[in-house]
Amino acid sequence: QGQAKAWAPKDVVLYNIPTAAGQKKDTSVPLPASYSPRYVEAAWYGWWEKEGFFKPEYQSRQPHGKPEIFSLCIPPPNVTGSLHLGHALTVAIEDSLVRWCRMQGFQVLWVPGSDHAGIATQAVVERKLWKERGTLRQDLTRGEFLAEVWKWKEEKGDEIFRQLKALGASLDWDRLCFTMDAGFSAAVAEAFMRLHEDGLVYRDRRLVNWSCALRSAISDVEVETRQLQGRTVLPVPGCPAPVPFGVMFTFAYKVDGQEDEELPVATTRPETMLGDMAVAVHPDDPQFTHLHGKRLQHPFTGRLLAIITDPLVERDLGTGAVKVTPAHSHADYELGKHHGLPLVSVIGEDGAMTAEFPTHSPSGLNRFVAREKVVSALKERGLYRGMKDHAMALPLCSRSGDVVENLLKSQWFLRCEEMAQRALEVRGHLKLTPKFHEKNWRTWLSNISDWCISRQLWWGHQIPAYQVSVSGSCDLGKVSYFSSSADALFVSPDADVLDTWFSSALFPFAALGWPRKVGDLQEFYPNSLLETGSDLLFFWVARMVMLGEQLTGELPFSQVFLHSLVRDAHGRKMSKSLGNVVDPLDVIHGASLQDLQGRLRDGNLDPQEVAIAMEGQRRDFPQGIPECGTDALRFALCSHRVQGDDINLDVATVLSSRHFCNKVWNAVRFTLGALGEGFAPQTPEEVMGCFRGGEDSPMDRWILSRLYHTAADCGQRFGEYELHLVTSTVHHFWLHNFCDVYLESVKPVLQSRDQSRILQTRQTLLSCADLGLRLLSPFMPYLTEELWQRLPKPDADSAPSICVAGYPSAGQLVGELWAPNGKGWLSGEGVGLGPGLVDPEAELPRLAARKKKLERQILELTARTQASGYQEKVSPRAQAERQQKVMGGSGWWGLCLVEMLLKYLFSGVKKPFSCIHIFTFFIIIL
């Protein structure tokens, strides 16, 4: 893929002024000479949190406060988790939207929380117990194990919150919610009971998706399908050696009573033939017509298998005859129900073969080891007919990577068809962004199946159902009364827990206090927005919509914003085994290659995978990862088009954003130096209101018009969730309008003796820095706070922090910027240009023609010089001196000025230049 670009480490500046937790940072000292993330990001978050800036109640007391409410909940990260770039993207997007709304004066509530992550947390604690004590979960009682889990949660479970704070997430931490808290657990139990009373929750014995590695049922959406084109060898948890898949085996069953007659069948799972109950053929298949009604001999069990006919059999698949194993295949289960076949399980919960057939069954063996034994036994009996590559879809558990088995289990299910239909009917009230997700949304909800919501775990919400028995009997259907004797009645709780996604689906309203319809639930529900990754559309979003509407009678939110997934710079899915997983904290703080590879060695990867991953790291990060800072990471993430394809994130992009931070830093340092001592600042509105006549500086008027258009574009794009266009607009204003053009144009003014112009320029500089930082603040909260705090304020009633200051609005600025005669100088219209100004649109053709003429003259002069033999007659030293004079002379700089002028004129935005300015450019050239 090529080598990564080299980068030079930057000087690190630290903030060393003693500052107590929650105390405001000392900004009285001069700014460091260059931007340093560690200096900038120190101390601010604790002060923001202590002052209550992140609480909705604070906004209601602000002068620019509005009655509008903006509420949303963070997708609760797993309590076991650590930040990855998916989390970082979610935080960058949501916090930008939250800060934008807060600066507009909305009452904003962003609810933090974490998910108990039943499977993941239980696995972490089990590994910890084995590593530290050599103890298995089964060696403890359920209560003892849960005590260990809670102990681990208290010690390690808050790490994710510290990482969210490092990213600058402005969450209301006083409303923190954990899905195993007492209040939330009560809401989960209430939801289960209400759904049961409504006839939506039921218990049934049926085939479920089973993870042998987890020894638990999993839902359909937790099954990942891997498409195999042919023979593929894959590792399987619990199996001693990799297993080949994508192979079709063929073997024969002998027809009972006809030793010379056989029926060949083809299968990818020969080990399940021990549970075969029949063989099915298509009724119209002529090659098997003579076998209709016959029976087959099972070579190992002695069972006689019926040959049944069914139109669902695919005549062109395999041999055209299909073995039927009702207890281990959904399709076979339906066939078995239709034809009245018995259900016999031959694979246990742990993935080992059961002891149903002690004579010939390889009982106790792993199912894939047993596959080899069964094939060998078929060969011994002369029944094996060969194998060939076969394209297939292999179901894998998204949690464990294990091959999913279909096992017959008694489980709790949730009927979803009716709720899904209502979710489809609210289409006009639920907006999905981007819109292209709507088709998948409709397809999935239209083909939904019942949801298996029980899990065979210890950590989680125990199902609030109880088994009642009388005198040892569980059959209460025949009991008309209970004995008065206390010893005759036995009540035992269901041992299973609810699927983690069940409780997560309640998060938008349970986190606000449901089922009590008071307080936050009354004020902030339904949420304004749900923002999350597009991969959670069915796992989480659809289930929130269904359960929210069912339990509260309202949609949990009216808008859903789905962002893209993050991949590495080469477009590959991030994987530890590839070495391309990037920890956001490494991008923020920097990490050496040695540190990155040390973590790989300390991890749990296979040695071969470690070698591959380390090579990937050496290629992508030969110098390690540079320190970029939180602001640069957030800005870089939001600069991608998150509503489209997956994001290929290159650390070089984040480093470029850090360079932009330094540009802003230097621009504000220049502004502060230009203001000088005794400067009396005016508000931006007052400054803009002064520009009404034609005698004002055209450059001041131009930069303020650029500021107006930037604010207008940002407001529009924020409302459409097109954050990449907001970042582009703000970046263009700071880099190309303010720094490249305006700051360079005012340097001579600031060195002149025209005090009136100097004062006007200073006020314009301050207005641009003030409003420019506010426009940037939702993406770069630390940098903008550090710089904004140092700007002089026009009055004592100014906002205490930029995060609660007003966001620049085109609607607020346009009244001040509009000329009294109705002609707007914002767009360079009519007399709004003022005397002595020209319309760049009209001047472009003439300037372009003049530039071409100058270039042609230079080329002709060069040709004549070469023709005259000048190069041969003049010594190399004289040529070099001459070239230096030309390069350093006014002619060269004049051409550069023309290039700069045309560059900005051709950008499509009208920028007024006076005739004298343009004349001066050409005088320099000539």
N, C-alpha and C positions, 0 to 999 in steps of 0.2 A: 504493500500500500504506500510505500515511500516513507521517508523520514519526516518526523515532526519538525516544525520550524524552530530554530534556535531562539532563545530569549536570554536577556541579561537580567540578573537579579537586581532589584531595586533596594535602595537604602531603607531601612526600617526605622521609623520614628515612633517612640512610645510616649504615651500620656502618663507622666510621672507625678502629677499634682495629686496629693491625697484627697480623695473624694469618697465620702461615706455612701453606702448603698442607698439609692433613692435620692441622693443630693444632686442638685444641678451641676453640670460640668462647668469648670472654670474656663470662660472664653475671653478673659481679660488679657491673656498672654498673646503675643503675636503668633500668627499662623506660621507653621513650618514652611520651609522654602518649597517643598513639593508634597504632593498627596501621598499619605501613608495610611492604608486601611486600619492598621492597629491603633493608630492615634485617633483617627476619626471615629471609630466604632466604640471607643471606650466610654463607659459611664452613661450613655444616653438612654438605653432601654430601661434601666432601673428607675430613672427619673420620670420617663413617660408613664411607666406603670404606676408609680406612687402618686403622681398627679391625677390619675384617673382619666387620662386622655382617651383611653380605649373603651370607656363605658358610654352607653347611650345617654345616660343621665347628664353627662358633662355637656353634650351638644345642645341639650334643651336649654341650657343657661347662657349660650353664646349669643352675641348680638346678631350674627348672621344665621342663627339656628332656624331650622325649618320643622314643620310638623311631620314631614315625610319620614318614613321608617325604612331602613334597609337592613334586612336580617338574613343571615345564612349560617350554616354550621360547617365546620371543617370536616372533610372526610376523615373519620377517626382513625389515626394510624394504629397499628398493632402495638400493644404495650411492650412486646418483645423487640420491636423494631428499632432500627437506627435510620437516619436520614439517607435516602438515595435521591437521585436526580428527579425521579417522579414526584417525590414529596416536595423537592425544591421548586419544581415547576408549578405545582399546585399552590404552594405558599406565595410564590412570586405573582401569580395571576390574581389569586383571591385577595392578597394584601394590597395590591395595586388598586383593585376595584373598591375595596373597603376604605382605603385612605382617600381615594378620590371622592367617594360619597361623604365621608366624614368632613373633608375640607369644604364641601358644598353646604354643610350645615345639617345634613340628614342625621337623624338619631340612628346610629349604626350599632348593631349587635352582631358580633362574630363569635360564635360559640366554640370554645375549644373542647376537646375530648379525646379519649383513646378507647380502643376496642380490646376486650379481654382476650381475643384470639385464641379460642379454646384449643385447637389442635397444636398451634405453634407454641403456645405458652406451656402446655403440658409436656411437649417434647423437650423444651429447653430445661425445665425443672427435672425431668427424668434423667437427662444427660448429666446435669449437675449432681444429682444424688449418686449416680453411678460413678462419676469421676471422683467425688470427694469421699464417699462412704462405701462404694461397692454395693449400693442398695438399689433394688428394683422397686418400682411403684407397687407391685403386687405384694412386696414384703411389708407394706404399711397399710393401715386402715385408710378408708377414704378420708376421714376427718384429719388424720395425721398428714396425709399427702396434701390436702387443701391448705393446711396450716403452713406447709413448706412453700406452696405457691404464693400465698399472701406475703410470707416473709420475703421471698424473692422480689415480689412486686414492690414492696416498700423500699427495698434496697436499690433496685435497678429500673423499676418501671417508670420513673420520672425523667429518665435520660432523654427521651424523645421530646419532652417539653423544653428542656434546656436547649436542645438543638433547634426547635422552632423559634425560640427567643433569639438565638444567634442569627437566624435568618430575618429578624426584624418583624415577625408576624405580630400584628397589633390586635391580638385576641383579648377578650375580656376574661382574664384568668379567674376572677371571682365566681364565674359561672362554669368552671371546669367540671366536666362530666366524664365518669368512667362507667362503662357498661355493666360492671359488676357492683356498683354502688348500691346501697340499700334502696334508695328511691327508684333508681332505674330498674333494679331487679323486681321491685313491686309492680312497675309498669309492664314488664315482660310477662309476669304471671297473670296480670289482669288481661293483657292482650290475648294470651293463650285461652283463658277461660271464656272470654267473650266470643272468640272465634269458634270455640267448641260449642257454645250455646247456640251459635248461628248455624251450626251444622257444617262448618267449613273444616274443622279439625276432626280427624278420625284415625282410628288405629286399624291396621290390616296386615295380614301376612301375605307378602307378595315379593316379587323379585325387586331387589334394590341394587344400586351401584355400591360395590363394597371394595374398600381399600384394605388389602390384607396387611400392608405395612402399618396402617393406623388401627386396624381391627375395628373399623367403624364404617357406617354407611356414609355416603356422600351424595350430594345432589347432582342433578344433570349438568348444571352450569359449572360444576367443579371437575367435570370430565373433559380433558383435552384430547382431541382426536389427532393422531399423527398419521399422515398419509405415507404409506410405504409402497414403493414401485416394484419391489421384489425382495429377495432375501436380504435381511438387515439384522445385524447382531447388536443387541442392546443389553446394557446391564439392568438387572431387576433387583430391587431391594429384597434381601433375605435369600437370594439365590446364589449358590457358591460360584457360579460361572456365568458369563454373558450368554444370552439366549437368542437363537435365531428366530426371527419372525418373517412374515411375508413368504411363507412356504405352504403349499397345498399338498397334503398327504392323501394318498388313495389306498384304501384297503377294502377287502370283500367280506360280506356276510354270506354264509352258506344258507341256502333255502332248506327249510325243515322238510325232511322226507325225500329230498332230492339232492344227493351228495354231489352230483355233477353240475348242479345249477347254483349259481352265486349271483349276488347283487353288489357291485362295487359302489362305494360311496367316497366322496371327497370332503376333506375338512382341514381347517387350519388348527384345530384343537383336538388332536387324537386322544389326549388324556381324558377328555370328557366322555369318550365312548363308553366308559364304565357306567355312565348314567343314562345311556340311550334307552328310550322306551319304545321307539318305532323308527321306521324309515319311510319317508314321504316321497311320492313321485307325482308328476302331473297327470291328471286323468286322461289327457289326450296324447300323451307320449307313447307312440306305438312300440317302442323298444321294451316297455315294461307292462304292456297290456296283459300278457300271459301270466304275470305275477300278481295281479290284483287279487286280494283276499288271501294270499299266501303268508306264511310266517318265516322268520329268519332266526337262526340259532346264534345267540351271543357266545363268542368263543371263550369267555372268561367266567361269566356268571351263570350260564346255562339258561338264562331267561329267553323266552320266545318273544321276538319283536314282530309286531304287526306291520305289514306293508299297507300304508294308508295312501289315499289319493287326495290331493288338495290343489286347487288352481293357483295358489300363491307360490308354488314351487317354480323356480326359474329353470326351465328345461335346458338352457345353454350354459348353466354354471356347473363346473366340475363334471361329474358323470351324469347329471340330471337327476340323481337320487340323493336325498338329503337325510342325514341322520338327525333324529329328533331327541334333544336333551332338554325337557321342559324346565328343569330346575336350574339351568345355567345359561339360558339365552332368552331374551325377550321375545324374539320371533317364535322360538320353539315353545315358549310358555303359552302364547296365543294359540298355536297349533294344538298343543296339549289340551287346553281348555275346550277347544272345539271338538276334539275327538275323544275326550274323556280319558286322557292318559295320566298315569300316576306321576307324582313328583318325587324324585330320588336325588338327594344331594350327594355329591362325591368329593367336593372340595370344602374344606373347613374354613373357619374365620381367619386362621393364621396362614392360609394359602397352601396347607398340606392336604394330601389326599386323606379322606376319612376311611374308617375300617368297615365300610359297609360290606365288602366282599373279601373276607379274610383269606380265601384260598388263592386267588390270583391277583388281587388288587395290591399295588405298591403303597399300602397305607402308611401314613406318617411321613412320606417323602414330600418334598416341595413339589408343587404341581408341575413345574417345568422340568424337574429331574425325573418325575414320574412319566412325563411325555416320552423321554428316551426309553424308559423301561417298557412302556406300552408298545412302542414301535418295534423294539427288539422282540417282544413276545409275539407280535403279529408276524414277524419274519419267521420265527421258530415254527409257527403253525401254518406257514405257507399262505398267509392271507394278505401279506403286504404287496401292494401293486406299484409303489414308487412315489416320487414327490417331484414338484416343479415350483419355480418361482411364481408368486401370485401377488398381484397388487391388492392391498387391503388397508382398511382404516383401523389403527390400533388405539383403543381407548386407554388413556393414561390419567392417573390421579394428579390433578394440578397441585395438590398439597405435598405428596410424597414421591411422585414420579413412578409409582408402582403401576403395574398393569391392572386395570379395573376388572373385577369379577362380578358376574351377576349371581347373587346368592339369594335364597329364599329366607326372608326374615320378617318378624313382626315389628313394624315400625309405625311411627306417627306421621301422618300426611296432612297437607293443607290443600284443599280444593282451590284451584286457581282460575278455572275457566270463567266463572261468573265475574270475579274481580278483574280479570284481564279484559273482559268485554267492556266493563265500565271504564277502564283505563283508556280503551280505544275510543269510547264515546266522548271523552273530555278533550278530544284533539284540539278543538278551537280554543281551549282554556290553558293548554300546556304547550309552551313554545320550546322547541328543541333547536339549539344552535351548536354546530351548523345544521342546516336543514336536511342534508343528505342522510342523516341518521334516521329520519322519519320512516323510510322504507323498511329498514331492519327492525325498527321499533314495532311497526305494524305486523311484520311477518312473524316475529318472535311471539308477540302477544296472541296472535291468531292461532298459533300452533302450540300453545303452552300445555304442559302436562302437570299433574299434581306434584307438589313439592314435598319430598321426604325431609322432615324437619327435625328428626331425632338423630342423636349421635351417641356412640358408645364410648363416652369419655367421662372423666371425673371432674374436670375443670370446666365450668360453664353454668348456665342457668338450668338447674335440675327441673325436669318437667313436672309441673304441679298436678300430677295425676297419681292416684293411689290404688293399689290392689287390695281389695277387701275379701277376706275368706272367713268362713265359719266352720269351726272344728276341723281345720285343715283343708276344707274344700274351697276352691276358687269359683265354683259354678254358682253364682248368686241368682242366676235366672230362675232357678227352681226353689229359691228360698222366699217364703212369703212373710216371714218375720224373723227377728233376731232373738236369740236367747238372752235372758236377763243376766246371764253369767258373763262377767267380764272376760273370763278365760276363753270363752267360745268365739270371740270376735278378734280377728287379726287384721291389722292395717299396715301395709308396707308401701313406701313411696316408690315410684318408678325410678329405676337406677340411671336411665339415660338423661342426657342434657339436650338442650335445644341447639340447633345449628346456629353458629355465630352470626350468620347473615340474617337470621330471624330477628335477633335483638338489634342488629345494625339497621334493619329496615324501619325500626321504630325511632331512630335517633332524632329526626327533626322535631318530633313532638314530645317524646319521652325526656329528652334533654331539657325541655322547657317546663317540665312538671306534670305532664299528662299522667293520669287521667283527671287531675284537679284542674278545672278550667278557671284558674285565677292567675294573677301575676304575669310572669313572662309569657305563659302560653296564651293568655288573653291578649297581650299587647304585641307579641312578635310572631305569632303563628297565624296563618301560614308564612313560611319564609319567603323572602323576595326572590331568592335565587338558589339553585343547587349547581355548584361547579365541581367537576371531577374529571377523571380520565375517561376517555371513550371506551376503555376496556371494561368499565364497571356499569355500562348501560343496562345489562341484564342482571348481573350479580347483585347490584345494589339499587340502581335508579328505579327500575321497573317494580321491584318489590316495595320500595318506599311509596311509590305512587299507589300501588294496589292496597297495601295495608293502611296507608294514611287516609285514603278515601273511605275504606271499610270501617276503620275505627274512630275517625274523627268527623267523617262526613264532608271533609274538604281535601283538596289536593294539598300536599305538604309544601308545595312551591309552585309558582306559575311559570318559571323559566328554568331551563336546564342548559348549561353551557358545558360542552364536552371538549376538553383539549386533547391534543395529539399525544402520542407516546414518544418518549425520549430514547434515541438510539445513539450509538457512538459516531465519531466523525466519518466513519466509512459506511454508515447505514446499517450496521449489524446490531442485533439485539444484544443488550448488555448482559454479560454472563461472567461469573467468576472464573469459569474454566477458560475463557478467552483472555482474561486479564484486562478487559475493557470497562469494568465497572468503575465509575468515578464517584467517590464520596464527595458530596458538596462541601463538607468541612475541609477537605484537602484543597479544593479550589479556593475556598475563602482564606485559609491560613497558609497554604502551600505545603508541599510534601516532597521529600527527596525520593529518588528512585530506590534507594536502599530501604527507606521506610515502606514504600509500596510493596516491594518484594518480600520484605520481612513479614508483612501481614499475610501474604500468600502462603509462605512457608508455615506460618503458625495456624493456618486454617485447616479445614477438613477435606481438602481436595485430594484426589488421587495423585500420586507422584508424577505420572505422565501428564495429567492435566496441569499440574503446577509448572512443569517445564514449558508447556505451550503458553500458559498464561504469562509467565515471566518473559518469554520472548516477545509476546505482544506488548507488554509494558515497556520493554527496552526499545521497541520500535516506535511506539506512540509517545512515550515520555522519557527520552534519553537523558534529559536533565532533571527529571521529576516534573512536578506540577508547580507552576509559579504562584506566588501569593497574589490573588486578585481582589479579595475583599467581597463582602456581602453585596454591596451596591452593584458592583460590576457583574456579579453572577446573576442577580435579579434582573438587571437591565438586559443582559445578553439573552436570558431565557425568554423574556417578554418580547424581545426584538424578532423572534421567530414567529411565523404565521401558525399559531397554535390551533387554528380552526381547520387546517388542511391535512396534509400528509404528515407522517411521523417526522420528528425533529432530529436531525443529525447534528448533535452538539459537539463542537470542536472547542477545546480549551483555548485555542488561539482566538476565538471569537470573544471569549470572556476577557482575555488579556487585552484585546482591543478596546473593550468597554472600560477597563481600568485606565487605559491611556486617555479615554474620553473624560474620565473622572479628573485626571490631572489637568486636562484642558480647562474644565470648568473651575477647578481650584485656582489655576493661575489667572483666569479671567476675573474672578472675584477678588483675588489679591490685588490685581491691577486697579480694579474699581475702588477698593478700600484705600489704596494709596493715592488715587486721584481725588478723592473727596477731601482729604486734608483735615486740618484742625478747624474747629468752629463751624463746621458745615451744618446748616439748618435744613434737614430733609423735608421734602413735601411728599404727600401721598401720591401714588401713581396716577390717581384720578385727577389730582390737582395739576400734575405735570402735563398730562395729556390735554387737559382743558386749556392750557396756555397756547397750544398750537392751533391757532385759528387764522392767523394772517399769513401773507406770503413772505414776510420778512424773516421768518424763522429758518433755522438751518435745515436744508433739505435732507441731510444725512440723519439728523435727529428725527425728522418726520418719517423718513423711510424706515428706520429701525423700529419705531413705534408702530408703524403700519404692519411690519413683519410680526411684531409681538401680538398685535390684534389677530392677524390671520392664524398665527400659531395657536392662540387660545381657542379660536373658533374651531379649528381642525381637531384639536385635542378633545374638546367637549363632544363633538359629533362622533369621533371614533371611539371614545370611551363608552358612549351609550350603545354602540354597536358591538362592543367587546372585541374590537380590532386593535388590540394592544400593540401589535407590531407597527401599525401605522401611527399610533400615538408616540411610540419611542422614536420612530423615524422623523416625525415632525419636530419633536423637541430637540433631537440630536442635530437636525439641520439648522434650527434656530441658533443654538449655542455655538456650533462649530463654524458654520458657513456664514450666517448672518451677523452674529454678534462678535465672534472672535476674529474671523478672517477679514471682515469688511469694516464693521463699525469701529471696533477698537483701534484698528490701524488708521482709520480716517480721522479720529479725534485726537490722536497724539499731537499733531501740530497745533491744534486748537488749545489743548491744555498747556502747551509751551508758549502760547502767545500772550499778549497783554490785554486782550479784549475780555475784561472781567465779566461782562454780560454774557458773552458766548461761553465763557468758561463755566459760569454758574448754570447756564442752561444745559451744557453738556454733562455736568456733574449730576444734575437732577435726572437727566435721561439715563445715564449710566446706572444710577441707583434703582430707578424704576425697572430697567431691564433685568438687573441682577435679582431684584426682589421677586418680580413676577416670573422670571425665568426659573428661579429656584423652586417656586411653588409649582410650576408646571412639571418640573422634574421630580418633585418630592414623592409622589406615590411609588415611583420605581427605585429611587435612591434616598431612603429616609435618613440614613446616617450622614452622608455627605451634605445633603441640603440643610439638615439641622445645624451641623457644625458651621457652615458658612452663613446661613440666614441669621443665626444668633448674633453674628458680628456686624451685621448691617445696621446702620443708624435707623432708628424708628421715629416717625413724625410725631407720635404722641405716646403718652404713658399707657393708654388703653389698648395698645396693640396686643395681638394674640401672644400668649406666652411661648408658644411653640409653633413651628411651621406646620406640624401635623394637624393642628386645629385652626390654622389661618385659612382665610378664604381662598378657594381655588379660582384662578383668573377665568372670568367668563366673558365671552364676546358680547353678550347682552349688556353687561355692566360697562364695558369699555366703549361701545359704539356710540353712546350718547355723548361722551366726552370728545370723541375723535371726529365727530361729524361737523362740517363747516356750517356756519349760520345760514348761508344761502341755499342749503340743501345739496350742494355739490360735495361729494365725499373725496377727501384727499387720500383716504385709505386705498382707493383703487386708481388714483391718478386721473380722476375724471374732471373735465372742464377746467374752470378757474381754480379748482382745488389744487392744481399743480403749483399755483402761485406764479408771480412774475419771475422771469429769468429761468424758469424750468422748462424742460422739453419732455415730450412723451417718448420714452425709450422705444416703444413699438415703431414709431415713425423714424427714429434715428438708426434702428438696427440695420436696414439695408445699406444706408450710406456708410456706416462704420465698417460693416463687413466688406464693402467694396474697397474702402480705403485700406483696410488691412491686406486684402489680396494684392492691391497695387504696390504696397510697401514690400510685401514678400517677393513680388515679381522683380522689383527694382533691386532688391538684395541679391537675388539669384543672378540677375544680369551683371551686376557689379562683380560678383564672385567669378562668373564665367570670364569677364574681361580681364580680371586680375590673373587668372590662371593662364589665359591666352597670351598675356604679355610676358610670361616667363618670370613673374615676380617670385614664385616659389624657388626658382633656381638661382636668382640673382641675390636673394637676401639670405643671410645666414640663419640657421635654425634659432639662434638666440634672439636675433632681431624679430623673427616671426613670432616667437613666444611672447616677447614684450609687447608686440603689436596686438596679439590676440588678447593679452591680459587687459590692455587699455580698452579694447572694444568690449570685452566681456564686462569690465567694470565701469564702462562709460554710461552716459545718459541714454545713448541709443538703445543699448540692451535693456536697460530698465524701462525705457519707454515702451518697448515691445511687450515686456512683461506686464506693464500696466494696461496696455490694450488687451492683452490676453485675459487679464483679470476682469476688466470692464466687460468684455464680450461674454465671458463665462457667466457672469451674474445676470447680464441682460438676457442671455439666451435661456436662462433657467425657467422662463415662462411667467415670471412675476414682475409686475411693473415696479420699477424703482426710479424715482425722479433724480436726475442729475442736472445740475445747472449747465448752461452753455459755456460759462467760463471754465468749469471743471473739465469738460470735454476738450475745449480749446487748449487748456493747459497741457493735457495729455499729449496732444499732437505737437505742440511747441517743443515739448521734451524730446519727442521722437525726431523732429526735423532738426 
